[in-house]
Amino acid sequence: MINPRRIIGALKQNIAKVIIGKDEVIELALIAMLCKGHVLIEDVPGTGKTTMVSSLAKSLDCSFNRIQFTPDVVPSDVTGFTMVNFKTGELEFHAGAVMCQIVLADEINRTSPKTQSSLLEIMEEYQVTVDGVTHPLPKPFMVLATQNPGEFVGTYPLPEAQMDRFFLRISMGYPTLEEEMAVLDRFSGTVKPQTTLKPVCAADDVVEMQNMIGTVYCSKEVRHYIANIAAMTRTHPSLQLGVSTRGAIALIRGAQACALLNDRDYILPEDVQRMALPVLAHRVMPNPEAKMKGITAERILVAVMENVPVPIRLS
């Protein structure tokens, strides 16, 4: 049997050859991969979002496509299309850019809502339906999308249904002075570091680790703890949109992955607490009054977590 902790450690080390000082961000992306989830990376331009995704793709022995989203990208570019073969007279399916294992949806909020919505079925059902014919996507499959903050010119906000389909949202953040000096040193040569990366994990190993997530035990008390967190967000006076049931399920899956990476076959409340903000923050929406006061979703969730009783004994 494979050792998930060892494999994830090898992946982190490989990606860290390019991305410096972002161990937590890298681990969260890998946790999403274990949970068959998708990742939204939101930050200002130039912080390494695209570089991190390409480094992850190069570390996996999986097929990879990059979709550069712009206003003129249409849904068929993403999903594919059918057209008549004039030699045979039959309809042929021409695969779109998502027909691979790792998809980089670069600057996803720079394309139209119509094109954004073409990813809904893909991210939820892991399949593409074109002209009434369904085409399954290869395994493992993962979408890693990057976007600039919504206040930037030329962006289209992602709808709530789209946001809810991302397993977690992460931010790269600016490096420290020492980290930036190391980055400048690493990228000042003639060869980009990411071009030298080699795969350290096979696609079959990823699928096997994904299947192991469901074997991690979640007690009734922990399930009640997660349900309480979700319920409190739905009645919180500063939120106009609380956590969905999909979000609560994602929180369990993320906690299971945390436990697995700590060589445990059961969830602790600490696993839930670690994953709560990256998994839930993009799924809730502060009301206009809270926004005017500068109260963020993360701040509200921290308050929610402080007020939900933590289970002491687990069955």
C-alpha positions in Angstrom: 0.0 0.0 0.0 1.3 3.5 -0.9 2.1 6.0 1.8 0.2 9.3 1.2 2.3 11.2 3.6 5.6 10.2 1.9 4.2 11.0 -1.6 2.7 14.4 -0.6 6.1 15.2 1.1 7.9 14.4 -2.2 5.5 16.5 -4.2 5.9 19.4 -1.8 9.7 19.2 -2.0 9.6 19.1 -5.8 7.3 22.1 -6.1 9.4 24.0 -3.5 12.3 23.9 -6.0 10.4 26.6 -7.8 7.9 28.1 -5.3 9.8 29.5 -2.2 8.2 30.0 1.2 4.7 28.8 0.4 4.6 25.3 2.0 1.2 25.9 3.5 -0.3 27.0 0.1 1.3 24.0 -1.7 0.0 21.5 0.9 -3.6 22.9 0.7 -3.5 22.5 -3.1 -2.3 18.9 -2.7 -5.0 18.3 -0.1 -7.6 19.5 -2.6 -6.1 17.0 -5.1 -6.5 14.1 -2.7 -10.2 15.1 -2.1 -10.9 15.2 -5.9 -11.5 19.0 -5.4 -10.7 22.1 -7.4 -8.7 25.1 -6.3 -9.2 28.8 -6.8 -6.0 30.8 -6.4 -6.8 34.5 -6.0 -4.2 37.2 -5.7 -2.8 40.2 -7.4 -0.7 39.7 -10.6 2.8 38.5 -10.4 2.7 36.6 -7.1 3.3 33.1 -8.6 -0.2 31.7 -9.1 0.4 30.3 -12.6 3.9 29.2 -11.8 2.7 27.2 -8.8 0.0 25.4 -10.9 2.5 24.6 -13.7 5.0 23.3 -11.1 2.3 21.0 -9.6 1.4 19.7 -13.1 5.0 19.0 -13.9 5.4 17.1 -10.6 2.6 14.7 -11.5 2.8 12.2 -14.4 -0.6 13.5 -15.7 -1.8 15.2 -18.9 -2.0 19.0 -18.6 -3.7 21.9 -20.4 -3.7 25.6 -19.9 -6.7 27.7 -20.9 -5.9 31.4 -21.0 -9.3 33.0 -20.4 -10.1 36.2 -22.2 -13.4 37.8 -23.2 -13.4 36.1 -26.6 -13.1 32.6 -25.3 -16.3 30.7 -26.0 -17.7 27.6 -24.2 -16.8 25.2 -27.1 -13.2 26.1 -26.6 -13.5 24.7 -23.2 -15.8 21.7 -23.6 -15.2 20.8 -27.3 -17.7 20.5 -30.2 -19.1 18.1 -32.8 -18.9 18.6 -36.5 -19.6 16.6 -39.6 -16.8 14.6 -41.2 -17.4 15.3 -44.8 -15.7 12.0 -45.9 -17.8 9.7 -43.7 -20.9 11.9 -43.2 -20.8 11.2 -39.5 -20.6 13.5 -36.5 -17.2 13.6 -34.8 -16.4 15.0 -31.4 -13.5 17.3 -31.1 -12.3 17.5 -27.6 -12.0 20.8 -25.8 -9.1 22.0 -23.6 -10.6 20.3 -20.5 -10.2 16.8 -21.8 -7.1 16.2 -19.7 -6.2 15.4 -16.1 -4.9 18.8 -14.8 -6.5 22.0 -16.1 -5.1 25.4 -15.5 -8.0 27.9 -15.9 -5.8 31.0 -16.0 -7.5 34.3 -15.1 -10.9 32.7 -15.1 -12.7 35.9 -14.1 -11.5 37.6 -17.4 -13.9 35.6 -19.5 -17.7 36.0 -19.8 -20.2 34.5 -17.4 -21.4 32.2 -20.3 -18.0 30.7 -20.7 -17.5 30.5 -16.9 -20.7 28.5 -16.6 -19.3 25.9 -19.1 -17.2 24.6 -16.3 -20.1 23.9 -13.9 -20.9 20.3 -15.1 -17.2 19.6 -15.6 -16.3 20.5 -12.0 -19.3 18.8 -10.4 -19.8 15.7 -12.5 -16.3 15.2 -14.0 -17.8 14.9 -17.5 -18.5 16.9 -20.6 -21.9 16.9 -22.4 -21.8 18.1 -26.0 -24.9 17.9 -28.3 -26.5 15.4 -25.9 -23.5 13.0 -25.7 -21.6 12.7 -22.4 -17.9 12.2 -22.4 -16.2 11.2 -19.1 -13.1 13.1 -18.1 -9.8 11.2 -17.3 -8.8 10.3 -13.8 -7.5 12.0 -11.8 -9.1 15.3 -12.9 -8.5 18.7 -11.3 -9.2 22.3 -12.2 -6.8 24.9 -10.7 -8.1 28.4 -11.6 -6.4 31.7 -11.0 -8.0 35.0 -10.8 -7.2 38.6 -10.0 -9.1 40.4 -7.2 -12.6 41.5 -8.4 -11.9 45.2 -8.3 -9.4 44.9 -11.2 -10.5 46.3 -14.5 -11.9 43.8 -17.1 -13.0 41.1 -14.6 -16.4 39.3 -14.4 -17.2 38.1 -10.8 -17.7 34.4 -10.5 -21.3 33.5 -9.7 -22.0 31.8 -6.3 -22.7 28.4 -7.9 -19.3 28.5 -9.5 -17.5 29.5 -6.3 -19.3 26.7 -4.4 -17.7 24.2 -6.8 -14.2 25.1 -5.8 -13.1 22.9 -3.0 -11.0 25.6 -1.5 -9.6 29.1 -2.2 -6.0 30.1 -1.4 -3.9 33.2 -1.8 -0.2 33.3 -2.6 0.6 36.5 -0.8 3.8 38.5 -1.2 7.1 36.9 -0.1 9.2 38.1 2.7 12.4 40.0 1.9 14.6 36.9 2.4 12.2 34.8 0.3 12.1 37.4 -2.5 15.9 37.5 -2.6 15.9 33.7 -2.9 13.4 33.9 -5.7 15.5 36.5 -7.6 18.6 34.4 -7.2 16.7 31.3 -8.5 15.2 33.0 -11.5 18.3 35.1 -12.5 19.9 32.3 -14.5 19.3 31.3 -18.1 17.0 28.4 -17.2 13.7 28.7 -15.5 13.5 26.4 -12.5 10.1 24.9 -13.5 11.6 23.6 -16.8 13.8 21.2 -14.8 11.1 19.6 -12.8 10.4 15.9 -13.2 7.3 13.9 -12.2 7.6 12.4 -8.7 4.1 10.8 -8.6 2.1 8.7 -11.1 -1.5 9.2 -12.0 -2.5 5.8 -10.5 -0.9 6.8 -7.2 -3.1 9.9 -7.1 -6.2 7.9 -7.8 -5.3 5.4 -5.1 -4.7 8.1 -2.5 -8.1 9.7 -3.4 -9.8 6.3 -2.8 -8.1 6.2 0.7 -9.7 9.5 1.8 -13.1 7.8 2.3 -11.7 5.2 4.6 -10.8 7.8 7.3 -13.4 7.6 10.1 -15.5 10.6 11.0 -17.3 10.3 14.3 -20.8 11.4 15.0 -19.5 14.2 17.3 -17.3 15.6 14.5 -20.1 15.4 12.0 -22.3 17.3 14.5 -19.5 19.8 15.0 -19.3 20.5 11.2 -23.1 20.7 10.9 -23.2 23.2 13.7 -20.6 25.4 12.0 -22.6 25.3 8.7 -25.9 26.0 10.6 -24.4 29.0 12.4 -23.2 30.6 9.2 -26.8 30.4 7.8 -28.2 32.5 10.7 -25.3 34.8 11.3 -26.5 38.5 11.2 -23.5 39.6 9.1 -23.9 37.0 6.4 -26.4 37.0 3.6 -25.3 33.6 2.3 -24.2 30.8 4.5 -22.3 27.5 3.9 -24.0 25.1 1.6 -24.4 21.4 2.2 -21.7 20.9 -0.5 -19.4 23.1 1.6 -20.1 21.0 4.8 -19.2 17.8 2.8 -16.1 19.4 1.5 -15.0 20.3 5.1 -15.3 16.7 6.1 -13.3 15.6 3.1 -10.6 18.1 3.8 -10.4 17.0 7.5 -10.1 13.4 6.3 -7.2 14.4 4.1 -5.5 16.2 7.0 -5.9 13.1 9.2 -4.5 10.9 6.5 -1.4 13.1 6.0 -0.9 12.8 9.8 -1.0 9.0 9.6 -4.4 8.8 11.3 -7.4 6.9 10.2 -9.8 9.1 12.2 -10.6 12.9 12.2 -9.9 15.2 15.2 -11.6 18.6 15.7 -8.2 20.2 15.0 -8.4 18.8 11.4 -11.7 20.6 10.9 -10.4 23.8 12.4 -7.4 23.8 10.1 -9.5 23.4 6.9 -12.4 25.6 7.9 -11.2 28.9 6.5 -9.7 27.7 3.1 -12.8 25.5 2.5 -15.6 27.8 3.6 -14.5 31.4 3.3 -15.3 31.7 -0.4 -18.7 30.0 0.1 -20.2 32.6 2.4 -21.1 36.2 1.6 -21.1 39.1 4.0 -24.2 41.4 3.8 -23.8 45.0 2.5 -23.7 46.4 6.0 -20.8 44.1 6.9 -19.0 45.0 3.7 -19.3 48.7 4.4 -17.7 48.2 7.8 -14.8 46.2 6.2 -15.8 42.9 7.8 -14.5 40.0 5.8 -15.8 36.5 5.4 -12.7 35.2 7.1 -13.3 37.4 10.2 -16.9 36.2 10.4 -15.9 32.6 10.1 -13.3 33.0 12.9 -16.1 34.3 15.1 -18.3 31.4 14.2 -15.6 28.9 15.0 -15.1 30.5 18.4 -18.8 30.2 19.3 -19.3 26.6 18.2 -18.7 24.1 21.0 -15.7 21.8 20.2 -16.4 18.1 20.9 -14.2 16.7 23.7 -15.0 13.0 23.5 -15.2 11.2 20.2 -17.0 7.9 19.7 
